[in-house]
Each structure stands twice: as C-alpha cells, then as structure tokens.
Amino acid sequence: MPSRRQTLALGLAGLCAPAILSSGALAQAWRPSRSVRLIVPFAPGGSNDIVARIIAEPVGQILGQSVVIENRSGAGSVIGSEAAARSPADGYTLLINSAHATVPAIVARMPYNAVTDFEGVAVAGFSPHTLVVNPGVQARTAAELVALLRANPGRYNFATAGIGSGVHLAGLVLLSRMNIQAEMVHYRGGGPGVAALVSGEAQFGTPTMASSLGQIRGNGVRVLAVLSEQRSPALPDTPSATEAGIPGVVHEEFFPITTPKNTPPEIVAALGAAFRQGIQQSAARLNELAGVTPREGFDTSAKVMDLVREGVESYTRILRAAGVQAE
C-alpha cells in the first residue's frame, strides 16, 4: 500500500482537537454562494456514497451552503470521475472516489489523468476490504473457501463494484495470490455488488467494509476475514488476512476528495479546511457506520495528490507482478 499509510491515526481523540477553522479564518476564506456538488462515481449504497453522506452535512454547515451528493456510476467510476475532471474549476464540483488510484492500473485508455487533472482537497479516511460469502456457501473460514474454489475452478461468481474499482483489484489479488479461479461479475457499485452477494446471485467477494458492514452485522453475508495485517476495531472478532491463512491478500481503500485542475488556490484551501474539519467532526460516525478511520498528514493539496500518485504506482506494481495487464 502507499507509504502514506504510516501516517498516524486520528482515532476518536481527534474529536477533541482544536477547530481547524476559527471564526476569523472563516470570514476571510472563500465561501460558496450556492450549493456545492460532490460527485460519487458509484451507485448509492457503496462505500463512497456512505462516506460522502456522513461528511456532507457537517461540511455544508461549515461552508454555509449545502453539499449535494450526485451519484454518477458507470465504467468502474470512470464516467463520474471524467464528469468531475471536465467541470468548471470554480469550487462547486468535487469528487470522492476510493478507486481513483486503482483505475489507471486497470484501464488502459483513460479519458482523464487521475493525477494531473485534479487538485487535492482532503482524504476522508482509510478502510480495509473484507472477504465475505453468501450464507449458503459451504465455507466458514477463508481456508475452506480457497479449498472450495480450487476444487471447482470457475464455478463460483465473484461480485465486484465495477471494472477498475478497489473491489475488483482486491479480488484480482485474492485470485492471483491463492491461485484460484472464479467468474468475475461487475456491478455498478459497491451497493449492488453486496446486494448480489446477499441474494446469492454472486457467491463471494471482497467488498469494502463501508458497503458490507451492515450486512455482516445483520447476517446477510458471512465474513471470513478482514483484508489487512491487523484486525479492524469495527470487526474485532474477524481474523486478519494473515490469521485467516491468506497472507498477502491485503487491500485497503482510501477516500481522496478532489476538485478539477486549475481551481484557484484560495478556493482549494478553503474547501480543504472545511472538509478536514467536517471529517474530524465525523470521525466516530465514519468508524462506526463505515469502518473508516481518518488519518493526519493530508493537510495540503499536494499531500493529497501525492497519496493518489503513490497509489497509482503501487497498485500498478502489484497488478503487474500478479500478471494482470491494463485493458
């Protein structure tokens, strides 16, 4: 994963930190005169949609204008991201996309550049993916699932959140590292992908924690592992990838918030300050509802885009080592 993962976790203690914007700073900063659009390039119910809706209200209160969520799904987030990249650079259109750094590693002909066509605003947080199955699948551990898939190559459906999504990449890592085969079925976002797992249309997947947490807690799907080196506080009884016997199958998503390239620096700074404060205020809800943990270290536009750039390089390296080429 990108080296920025080593930045310190905010934790709930961040709720007690001093406010990022003082009343004087707010008076001097750029303020929007109408609603701000936050594009989610996936269908409702996925991790990006959930995270966006958690932070939209406090950010809107800080900015003095509502933050309106616009779901523009398709092509593994490419359609919505391209719309954001081509929008006026005036501060009224933003993008939240946890697949922003993974898509360039999978899609050969990109209609935009994930790094040079955007300005960084903030990072909403980090969250590991999960390994889950439909309750009807005869596997109660990750090792049992791997054995089942090896004995039945290509028989079981794997649900992704679309080509180029983090779920797609996590699935490719799982199949490659464990030397197993399955039928990849691409849905229009994390929500539809998890719905397919619940219904049995797909039998297993590696959804984000945000999109799967509710169904895991409600027994709509059975969780076998958290795809991280350590257990997650949101699912303390679920083994990590190493504990579950699938070492190396580790994938963590992060949520960069960006705006079109050439947005004036004072606007980017004002948006960044507002979003960082809104994220800080939402830290407890992000962790409880989405398994997402904010982290320090992304307080400038350059640092946000450095994270994206490092992600593109890291994911590309992982996929090429696994024998997966961009298509």
Secondary structure, 3 states (H helix, E strand, C coil): CCHHHHCCECCHHHHHCCCCCCHHHHHHCCCCCCCEEEEECCCCCCHHHHHHHHHHHHHHHHHCCCEEEEECCCHHHHHHHHHHHCCCCCCCEEEECCCCCCHHHHCCCCCCCCCCCEEEEEEEEEEEEEEEECCCCCCCCHHHHHHHHHHCCCCCEEEECCCCCHHHHHHHHHHHHHCCCCEEEECCCHHHHHHHHHHCCCCEECCEHHHHHHHHHCCCCEEEEECCCCCECCECCCCECCCCCCCCCCCEEEEEEEEECCCCHHHHHHHHHHHHHHHHHCHHHHHHHHCCECECCCCCHHHHHHHHHHHHHHHHHHHHHCCCCCC
